[in-house]
Amino acid sequence: IQGRNLDWKENKYQKYLNLKGITPIAYDWLHTFGKDISCYYLTEGVFDCITALCNGIPAIGLPGVNQEKIIKDLLLKYPDKEIRSIYDNDEAGQLAKQKLANLLNKPVKSIKLPHDVKDLNEFYSKNIA
């Protein structure tokens, strides 16, 4: 179970909250890897992942951007799948994209969002709704 803290910036709390003692996992990785696809996209959070999935983009939602262990586990389990990214437009998202490229030891393809949106969910909210 995961929840989002809506006033996390003002109170300097974590953005996502989990049950105590539970390690967060990547959202929808079992379903996504069950499909016959050659690549998948990492998103920054569950909400962007759900938006991607609803729009036909095979995605896995990371519980935050600093998730090297989860990414390494996915690489070990599914080495034949190409990893791409749809990270947020903020500084943390851009740094995470570079970290992902360093971790994979190669450039990472990604979906580039327009500068006037902060993430994939906001892009679809503005352009589809």
C-alpha positions in Angstrom: 0.0 0.0 0.0 1.4 3.4 -1.0 0.0 6.9 -0.4 1.0 10.3 -1.5 1.6 13.1 0.9 0.0 16.2 -0.7 1.8 18.7 1.5 5.2 17.0 1.5 7.1 20.2 0.3 5.7 22.5 3.0 6.3 20.0 5.8 9.5 18.5 4.4 8.1 15.0 4.5 8.5 12.2 2.0 6.4 12.6 -1.1 5.3 8.9 -1.0 4.4 7.1 2.1 4.5 3.3 2.6 3.6 0.9 5.4 6.4 0.8 8.0 8.9 -2.0 7.3 7.7 -2.5 3.7 10.1 -1.9 0.9 8.6 -0.1 -2.1 8.6 -2.0 -5.4 8.2 -0.9 -9.0 4.6 -0.5 -10.0 3.2 -2.9 -12.7 6.5 -4.7 -13.5 4.9 -8.1 -13.4 2.2 -7.2 -15.8 4.5 -5.2 -18.1 7.0 -8.0 -18.4 4.3 -10.5 -19.1 3.8 -8.8 -22.5 5.7 -9.6 -25.6 7.5 -6.3 -25.9 11.1 -5.5 -26.6 11.3 -2.3 -24.5 9.6 -0.6 -21.6 9.6 2.8 -20.1 10.5 3.8 -16.5 8.3 6.5 -15.1 8.7 8.6 -12.0 5.9 7.3 -9.8 2.7 5.3 -10.0 0.5 8.1 -11.4 2.7 8.6 -14.5 2.9 4.9 -14.9 -0.9 4.5 -14.9 -1.2 7.4 -17.4 1.4 5.7 -19.7 -0.3 2.3 -19.5 -3.7 3.8 -20.2 -2.2 5.4 -23.4 -0.6 2.2 -24.7 2.9 2.8 -23.4 4.5 -0.2 -21.7 5.6 1.3 -18.4 7.0 0.5 -14.9 6.5 3.1 -12.2 9.5 3.6 -9.9 8.7 4.8 -6.4 10.9 7.9 -6.8 13.9 8.5 -9.0 16.7 7.2 -6.9 16.0 3.5 -7.4 19.2 2.0 -8.6 18.6 -1.3 -6.8 15.2 -1.8 -8.4 16.6 -1.0 -11.9 19.5 -3.3 -11.4 17.1 -6.1 -10.3 15.0 -5.5 -13.4 18.1 -5.7 -15.6 19.3 -8.9 -14.1 15.8 -10.6 -14.5 15.1 -9.3 -18.0 18.4 -8.5 -19.8 16.8 -8.8 -23.2 14.4 -5.9 -22.6 15.5 -2.3 -23.6 14.9 0.3 -20.9 13.7 3.8 -21.8 12.5 6.6 -19.6 9.7 9.1 -19.2 11.0 11.1 -16.2 9.7 14.4 -15.0 10.9 17.7 -16.4 12.4 18.8 -13.1 16.0 18.7 -12.1 15.6 15.4 -10.2 14.1 13.8 -13.3 16.9 15.0 -15.6 19.5 13.8 -13.1 17.8 10.4 -12.9 17.9 10.1 -16.7 21.7 10.6 -16.6 22.1 8.2 -13.7 20.1 5.6 -15.7 22.4 6.1 -18.7 25.4 5.7 -16.4 23.9 2.5 -14.8 23.2 1.0 -18.3 26.5 2.3 -19.6 24.9 3.6 -22.8 22.6 6.5 -23.8 19.0 6.1 -22.8 16.1 6.8 -25.2 13.3 8.7 -23.7 10.1 10.5 -24.4 10.8 14.2 -24.3 8.0 16.2 -22.7 7.2 19.8 -23.6 8.8 22.3 -21.2 5.4 23.7 -20.0 4.5 20.4 -18.3 6.1 18.8 -15.3 5.3 15.2 -16.0 3.5 12.7 -18.2 0.3 12.9 -16.3 0.1 16.6 -16.6 0.9 16.4 -20.3 -2.1 14.1 -20.9 -4.3 16.1 -18.6 -3.6 19.3 -20.6 -3.8 17.7 -24.1 -6.4 15.0 -23.9 -9.0 16.2 -21.3 
